[in-house]
Amino acid sequence: MTSVSLAIRWNPIDWPLTQGPIPYAVLAAGWAALALLALTRDRRWRGLRPLGAVLLALTLTALVKVVVDGWWHPFPEGLPDYVLRWIGLALLAISLAGFRAPLLSGRRRLYAAGGAALVLLMAASQVNRGFDQYPTARMMLAPKTQALTTGKAPQTVSPPPGKALADVWQAPAGLPAKGTVSSAPIPGTKSGFDARDAYIYLPPAYQASPRPLLPVLVLLAGQPGSPSDWVTSGGLQQRMDAFAADHQGLAPIVVMADQIATSMGNTLCMDSRIAKAQTYLAEDVPDWIHTHLQTATGRTSLAIGGMSLGGTCSLQLAVNAPQVYGAFLDISGQAEPDLGGHSETVGKAFGGDEAAFAAVNPAHLMATRSYPDTAGVFAVGAGDAAFRPQQEAMYAAARQAGMKVEFQPIPGGHSWWVFRDALEQNLPWLAKQTGLIP
């Protein structure tokens, strides 16, 4: 074992945060700290003080629920119950520390504050375990990127009709073992959409000469989220490199585009009063891809996918722009675009115009049109009580509309466990649909 691999293995930012001993140690420490905050022999800590702390925590938790789900609506599906419970527990620790502070000396006040901090850490750890967004601390860091390869190769390889690219491709000697990840702005030339920088994965074969004309997957993150989520939390490069290693360096190009502009934003991926996000994804992004990258062309070579809000968007683009995207991967998406309720969505995005919303709503379009040349996968956590029924409904609607679709329940809930597995297990399907492998 080399010194480099040892450094990586023993680097604390690579220690697992959602599996193994660390989250259980944090859990034990947090519960112990909460018990010490709540229990004491001090006779003054009786009667109204602990009761006041509990009532304050309950009131603040209810206020969080009202503000987040009833007023702010940053998450259309609302705060998950388990997240609210952990928020409530953290608020209880803060309340207990606050009510006990007047009874403590200076040093013990610091201990009380430290105990509350431990409970906060426990709550954050448990929420992270639920979503599995940050399996290690390294995944909280911005991904490392390389300069984007934008030049055009003088010679290219493409398959004849009826053949896949893998049928005619032979990897040259010296092909890199791994692909590259780059970031680049994709301007909203037609849409005016102010997107954050996209991330682009180019597989090893893209560096070859002659260059194979590879298909492209446009991949979208959820909300809250950013284009880099698939690189960090999704481990995209490792998964794509593994696929490429099994296919002589071939893999789809992946463009992780931004559809929401800000981490907490929600454009609905529609052209509405909020933004022209559909035009951005259906025109600006494909135009940029074909201008700056050397790829296969045509709707059968371009797929769209995503998780949660990104999954909802992928279905929307597949039915609203079928001339652009021939296949989609909807991971844990919704039954319809949502800002926190149907009436609020139509009101904010279309000024209450139900007909304008229906004209771009996938459920309505699939009920009134046929899509025999579109293929898709609906993947969702088998235990996802909120999103599985919605995915089942959309799968049934897609079948009724003539799409070639599959429904895949995956062990887990609404978390990156499911999102990562769904992408990985559907890479062969995407490669077949886009003409990469037979």
Secondary structure, DSSP 8 states (H G I E B T S, - for coil): --HHHHHHHH-GGGSBSSSSHHHHHHHHHHHHHHHHHH--S-TTSSTHHHHHHHHHHHHHHHHHHIIIIIII-SSTT---HHHHHHHHHHHHHHHHHHHHGGGS-HHHHHHHHHHHHHHHHHHHHHHHHHH-S-SBGGGGS------------SSEE---TT--HHHH----TT--SS-EEEEE----TTT------EEEEE-GGGGSSSEE-B-EEEEE--SS--TTHHHHTT-HHHHHHHHHHTTTT---EEEE--SSSSTT---TTSBSSS-BHHHIIIIIHHHHHHHHS-B--SGGGEEEEEETHHHHHHHHHHHH-TTT-SEEEEES--SS--SSSHHHHHHHHHTT-HHHHHTT-HHHHHHH---TT-EEEEEEETT-TTTHHHHHHHHHHHHHTT-EEEEEEESSSSSHHHHHHHHHHHHHHHHHHTTS--
